[in-house]
Amino acid sequence: MEKASVTRYSILEDFRYPTEGISSQALLNSGGGKAILYVFAQGAELKTHKANSDVLVVIQEGTATITLEEETFEALHGTCVVFKEGQLHSLKANEPFKMLLIK
């Protein structure tokens, strides 16, 4: 029997912050779903847009201001946010910031 290969990442150490803007890395992309790590420079933002499917976002490091429909809040390390398909939302990094998006 062949051993399965193991892919390991350290989100805190293996993914560097860009000097500006946002970088992303697909950690998993299969028929069953996707997991994408987004890394934001301080001040980088995603303008208001609609989610094209339900997604779970898990804040890995840093803080960001998230607006989901009519509510605005600060998201800190460990915060989980669910964006439902069609919900309007935006995000701005208050400091260098990492989030894992799962769908």
SVG drawing of the C-alpha trace seen along z (x, -y; Angstrom):
<svg xmlns="http://www.w3.org/2000/svg" viewBox="-28 -52 36 54">
<polyline fill="none" stroke="black" stroke-width="0.4" points="0.0,0.0 1.4,-3.4 1.7,-6.1 -0.3,-9.3 1.9,-12.4 1.5,-15.1 1.6,-18.8 2.2,-21.0 2.1,-24.8 2.8,-27.2 0.5,-30.1 2.4,-32.3 5.8,-31.5 5.6,-30.3 3.6,-33.2 5.1,-36.6 3.3,-39.9 3.3,-41.8 4.6,-45.4 1.3,-46.5 -2.0,-44.9 -3.1,-41.3 -1.5,-38.0 -3.3,-34.6 -2.3,-31.0 -4.7,-28.0 -3.9,-25.5 -6.6,-23.1 -8.5,-23.0 -10.5,-19.9 -14.0,-18.9 -15.1,-19.0 -14.0,-22.5 -11.3,-25.1 -9.2,-26.6 -7.4,-29.8 -5.0,-31.9 -5.2,-35.6 -2.3,-37.8 -3.0,-41.6 -0.5,-44.5 -1.6,-47.1 -4.4,-49.2 -5.1,-46.8 -8.8,-46.2 -11.4,-44.2 -14.1,-46.7 -17.8,-45.8 -18.8,-42.8 -21.2,-39.8 -20.2,-36.3 -20.8,-33.9 -21.2,-31.0 -21.3,-30.4 -17.8,-30.8 -16.2,-30.6 -13.4,-33.0 -11.0,-32.4 -8.8,-35.2 -5.3,-33.8 -3.2,-36.9 -3.7,-40.7 -6.9,-42.6 -9.3,-43.9 -12.5,-45.9 -15.3,-43.9 -18.6,-45.2 -21.2,-42.5 -24.4,-44.0 -25.3,-46.8 -22.9,-45.7 -19.3,-46.8 -17.0,-45.2 -13.3,-44.5 -12.2,-41.0 -9.3,-39.7 -7.2,-36.6 -9.4,-33.5 -12.6,-35.2 -14.7,-33.2 -17.2,-34.9 -19.7,-33.2 -20.6,-35.0 -23.8,-33.7 -24.1,-33.5 -25.2,-36.9 -24.3,-38.9 -22.6,-42.2 -19.3,-42.6 -16.0,-44.4 -12.8,-44.1 -9.9,-46.5 -6.7,-45.4 -6.0,-47.6 -2.5,-46.0 -0.8,-43.2 -3.5,-40.6 -4.0,-36.9 -7.2,-35.1 -8.2,-31.6 -11.2,-31.3 -12.9,-28.0 -15.7,-27.1"/>
</svg>
